[in-house]
């Protein structure tokens, strides 16, 4: 039973960070193949299921905030390929644009609160009269990763429809993958692994018996991330400091 694995790399990264902590080490040098292989349920492994193909969808990061980020990412992507942890890396891209929006802050309940003029920043009109309810507009750099969800869905359907795999696992909690996953379930058993701390998106849920059946859902843990790390180094590629 050949299992194809389709990974949204950024969804996986942020899920792992939420579980393990942004400022901690020991989770970023992730062995994707090992992680997913150990997550397969007994209903699949009992009939000979094993990970046959891993497609990792990501995008090259910018060094605008941290110049070391592109270097560290490049080392990890090389290690994934050289170790055999993934078979194919599909690249999307980042869109960068300047946007304008009202200035907000957090309120006591964890929601957003519109910032208006008040001490120590006061606004006056041209006549010198205070404008107590003036709002602040700020320009900011908006960066958005594009393409990973489309690439995950495309590779999933290409492999399922082409008969390349007998079952599939999608590693993502992106509800935009609802349609390709639903279509895949009509043809092969599909597992969905939620990488983050939140509940699985409702659109990715269904009955285990729909379509061909034998579908499943699971959620990763901090322990699972830390237990599945690549060797250091992988060939000549060393794990970045602090990873």
Secondary structure, DSSP 8 states (H G I E B T S, - for coil): -EEEEEEEHHHHHHHHHHHH-TT--SSSSB-HHHHHHHH--HHHHTTT-EEEEEEEEE-----SS-THHHHHHHHHHHHHHHHTS-SEEEE-EEEEEEEEEE-EEE-TTSSEEE-BSBTTB--B-TTS-B-TT-B-EEEEEEEEEESHHHHHHHHHHHHHHTTS-SEEEEE---GGGHHHHHHHHTTSEEEEEE-SSS---GGG---TTSTT---EEEE--HHHHHH-B--SSBTTB---TT-
